[in-house]
Amino acid sequence: MRHVAYLCILITLSATAWAGDDVILLGMVEDVPGVYYGESHSTKVRVIFSHQGNQWRAFKSNCENTECLTNITSSYPKEVTWYIGLDGRQVGKVTARTPEKFNFYAHVGLQDIIKGNAPVIGKVSDEFSGFGGELVHRPLVAVSKPNFHNPQKWKRYQPNPALVEQALQVMRKNAPAVCKKGSNETEPLIPFHYGQGDLKIRAHKSANGSLLLTVSVNGAYCCESGDGDGGYDAQMFAINPSGDTHYLGPGLILVDAGDYDGNGASELVMSLSRYNRGGYVLFSNTFVEEARFEFGYH
């Protein structure tokens, strides 16, 4: 009887662990491509971060075997009512449930929507396609409380010539070395002395003049072997109004910004896409604090 009572206590704790007023969950509504031939896309909510005690933490995400895909579900909330937002406003509400197991490594954290319909914003594109490469609708931030106000007012910003030059200098100073294809097998890659015309820039700007730059180099490859297929990931930088640059890393693209924990400052959620890797990274406290939810595809 003692063992039965102990088990009941554990079940109760598991069911209520995420119900406290001081716990905030952050997820992502995703357009999930089918796995098998002919299987259609589905819309799900991926549980990615929790906030408690003034700190964001990522849920366990990087499974290395199929047994983990079953066991890991116990560390996730069983059911969540999600408020869905974009650009500082609520755009939807759904309830989603964690399955008994996650079927694939790249499906870690995905809940099935059991009530409501998630909104679809825009057309399908490759902007958030990830390692799989399929065209998908953009992801949308989901929060267990309707916290979407964006105090720093991060907005998409159209690059001008001065910003392009700034991005070029930031890349040359802070980013890893870049190569391009050589002319023969003896020298398959050679250094790439890229210029403004080789850059593709995705920029955001805050109300105080801070910049967030995601910079790609067209036709670029990693100079050192062993990094996946050799493709050169886009590089992300944060630049404050004084010009100080913070290198945030490769393979990141901003999904949205908002005060998700209600502390008066915006958090920024990035999608992560690298060779055989996917996930999300959350930056808070002016990029000082970072939480990383990352998984493999194989």
C-alpha positions in Angstrom: 0.0 0.0 0.0 2.9 2.3 0.8 4.3 1.9 -2.7 0.9 2.5 -4.3 0.4 5.7 -2.2 3.9 6.9 -3.3 3.1 6.2 -6.9 -0.1 8.2 -6.6 1.8 11.1 -5.1 4.3 11.0 -8.1 1.4 11.0 -10.6 -0.2 14.0 -8.9 3.0 15.9 -8.8 3.6 15.2 -12.5 0.1 16.4 -13.4 0.3 19.6 -11.4 4.0 20.5 -11.7 3.2 23.0 -14.5 0.0 24.4 -13.0 1.5 26.9 -10.6 1.0 30.7 -11.1 4.7 31.3 -11.0 5.5 28.9 -13.9 5.3 30.1 -17.5 5.6 27.8 -20.4 6.7 28.9 -23.9 6.1 26.8 -27.0 6.0 27.2 -30.7 3.2 26.5 -33.1 4.7 24.6 -36.0 3.7 23.5 -39.5 5.1 19.9 -39.3 5.8 18.1 -42.6 4.7 14.5 -43.0 7.4 11.9 -42.5 6.3 9.2 -45.0 5.5 9.5 -48.6 2.2 11.1 -49.3 1.7 12.1 -45.6 0.3 15.6 -45.3 1.5 18.4 -43.0 0.0 18.8 -39.5 -0.1 21.7 -37.1 1.3 21.0 -33.6 2.6 22.9 -30.6 6.2 22.2 -29.5 6.9 22.7 -25.8 10.4 24.3 -25.6 11.0 26.5 -22.5 9.8 27.0 -19.0 10.2 30.1 -16.7 10.3 29.9 -13.0 12.4 31.8 -10.4 13.4 34.5 -12.8 15.1 32.1 -15.2 14.3 30.5 -18.5 15.1 26.8 -18.9 14.9 24.5 -21.9 13.0 21.2 -21.7 15.1 18.1 -22.3 15.3 17.7 -26.1 18.3 15.8 -27.4 17.4 12.1 -27.5 20.1 9.7 -28.6 18.0 6.5 -28.7 14.4 5.5 -29.2 13.9 4.5 -25.5 14.5 8.2 -24.7 11.6 9.2 -27.0 9.2 7.3 -24.7 10.8 8.1 -21.3 11.2 11.8 -22.0 7.5 12.6 -22.2 7.2 12.4 -18.4 9.3 15.6 -18.1 6.8 17.5 -20.2 3.4 18.9 -19.2 0.5 16.6 -20.0 -1.8 19.3 -21.3 -1.5 23.0 -21.9 -3.8 25.8 -22.9 -1.7 28.0 -25.2 -2.1 31.7 -26.1 -0.6 32.3 -29.6 1.0 35.6 -30.5 2.8 37.5 -33.2 4.3 41.0 -33.2 3.2 41.9 -29.7 -0.5 40.7 -30.0 -2.5 37.6 -29.4 -3.7 35.9 -32.6 -5.1 32.6 -31.3 -5.7 30.1 -28.5 -5.5 26.3 -28.5 -5.2 23.4 -26.0 -2.6 20.7 -26.8 -1.7 17.4 -25.2 1.7 15.6 -24.9 1.5 12.1 -26.6 2.6 8.9 -24.8 5.8 9.0 -26.8 7.5 11.1 -29.4 7.8 9.1 -32.6 11.0 10.7 -34.0 14.0 12.6 -32.7 12.9 15.7 -34.5 9.4 15.5 -33.0 10.6 15.9 -29.4 8.3 18.2 -27.5 5.5 18.2 -30.1 2.0 18.2 -28.6 -1.2 17.3 -30.5 -3.8 20.1 -30.6 -7.1 18.8 -29.0 -9.1 22.1 -28.8 -9.2 25.1 -31.0 -7.5 26.0 -34.4 -4.1 27.5 -34.6 -3.9 30.5 -37.0 -1.9 30.3 -40.2 0.1 33.4 -41.1 1.3 34.1 -44.6 2.3 31.7 -47.3 4.6 28.7 -47.2 8.3 29.5 -47.7 11.8 28.1 -47.1 12.5 30.8 -44.5 11.9 28.4 -41.5 12.1 25.1 -43.4 15.0 23.8 -41.3 17.2 20.8 -42.2 14.4 19.0 -43.9 14.1 21.8 -46.5 10.3 21.6 -47.1 8.3 24.7 -47.6 6.3 25.5 -44.4 4.3 28.3 -42.8 6.1 30.5 -40.3 6.2 29.3 -36.7 4.2 31.3 -34.0 5.1 31.7 -30.4 2.7 30.1 -27.9 2.7 31.0 -24.2 0.8 29.6 -21.2 -0.1 33.1 -20.2 -1.2 35.9 -22.6 2.1 37.8 -22.4 2.9 39.2 -25.8 3.7 42.9 -25.2 7.0 43.8 -26.9 8.5 46.7 -24.7 11.6 47.0 -26.9 9.4 47.1 -30.0 11.6 44.9 -32.2 10.5 45.3 -35.8 11.7 44.1 -39.2 14.1 46.7 -40.7 14.9 47.2 -44.4 18.7 47.3 -44.8 20.1 50.5 -46.4 23.6 50.9 -47.9 25.1 52.0 -44.5 23.7 48.9 -42.8 25.0 46.6 -45.5 28.5 48.1 -45.1 28.2 47.7 -41.3 27.1 44.0 -41.8 30.1 43.4 -44.0 32.6 44.8 -41.5 30.9 42.9 -38.6 31.1 39.6 -40.6 34.8 40.1 -41.5 35.7 40.9 -37.9 33.6 38.3 -36.0 32.4 35.5 -38.2 34.2 32.2 -39.0 36.4 32.0 -42.1 34.6 31.7 -45.4 35.6 29.7 -48.5 34.2 29.2 -52.0 34.6 26.4 -54.5 38.0 26.1 -56.2 38.6 25.3 -59.8 39.9 21.8 -59.4 40.0 18.7 -57.1 43.4 19.5 -55.8 42.1 22.7 -54.4 38.3 22.1 -53.8 37.9 25.2 -51.6 39.7 28.5 -51.6 39.4 31.6 -49.4 36.4 33.8 -50.3 37.0 37.5 -50.2 33.3 38.4 -50.2 31.9 41.9 -50.6 28.6 43.7 -50.1 27.0 42.1 -53.2 27.6 38.6 -51.8 25.6 39.3 -48.6 21.9 38.5 -47.8 20.8 40.3 -44.7 17.7 39.9 -42.5 17.6 42.8 -40.1 15.5 43.8 -37.0 15.7 47.1 -35.1 14.5 48.0 -31.6 13.0 51.3 -30.4 16.4 52.2 -28.8 18.3 51.6 -32.0 19.7 48.2 -31.3 20.1 45.9 -34.3 19.7 42.2 -34.9 21.4 41.0 -38.1 21.2 37.6 -39.7 23.8 37.6 -42.5 24.3 34.9 -45.2 27.1 34.8 -47.8 25.9 33.6 -51.2 28.0 30.7 -52.5 30.0 30.3 -49.3 31.3 27.1 -47.7 33.0 26.3 -44.4 36.7 26.4 -44.9 37.4 23.5 -42.6 36.1 20.0 -43.4 33.9 17.9 -41.1 31.1 20.4 -40.7 28.1 18.6 -42.2 27.8 19.1 -45.9 30.2 22.1 -45.8 27.5 24.7 -46.3 28.1 28.0 -44.5 25.3 28.8 -42.0 23.9 32.3 -41.7 25.5 34.2 -38.8 23.6 36.3 -36.3 24.8 39.4 -34.5 23.3 41.8 -31.9 24.6 45.4 -32.1 23.8 48.0 -29.5 23.3 51.7 -30.2 27.0 52.3 -29.3 28.1 49.9 -32.0 29.2 47.1 -29.6 28.7 43.8 -31.3 27.7 40.5 -29.7 28.1 37.4 -31.9 25.1 35.1 -31.2 26.0 32.2 -33.4 25.3 30.3 -36.6 22.0 29.0 -38.0 19.8 31.4 -36.1 16.8 33.4 -37.4 14.4 35.6 -35.2 10.9 34.2 -34.9 9.4 36.8 -32.6 10.1 39.1 -29.6 7.9 39.7 -26.6 7.8 40.1 -22.8 6.8 36.4 -22.3 7.7 36.4 -18.6 6.0 39.7 -17.8 9.2 41.3 -16.3 9.0 44.5 -18.5 11.7 43.5 -21.0 11.5 41.7 -24.3 12.8 38.2 -24.8 13.8 37.1 -28.3 13.1 33.6 -29.6 15.3 32.3 -32.5 14.8 29.3 -34.7 17.9 27.1 -35.0 18.7 25.3 -38.2 22.1 23.6 -38.9 23.2 20.4 -40.5 21.1 17.6 -39.0 20.2 19.9 -36.1 17.1 21.9 -35.3 15.5 23.7 -32.3 15.1 27.1 -30.7 17.3 29.6 -28.7 15.8 32.1 -26.3 17.8 35.3 -25.4 16.9 37.5 -22.5 18.4 40.2 -20.3 19.9 42.1 -23.3 21.4 38.9 -24.8 23.3 38.0 -21.6 21.1 35.0 -20.8 20.5 32.1 -23.2 18.3 29.0 -23.1 18.8 26.4 -25.9 16.3 23.7 -27.0 18.1 21.6 -29.6 17.5 18.2 -31.3 18.9 16.0 -34.0 17.0 14.7 -37.0 18.8 11.3 -37.1 
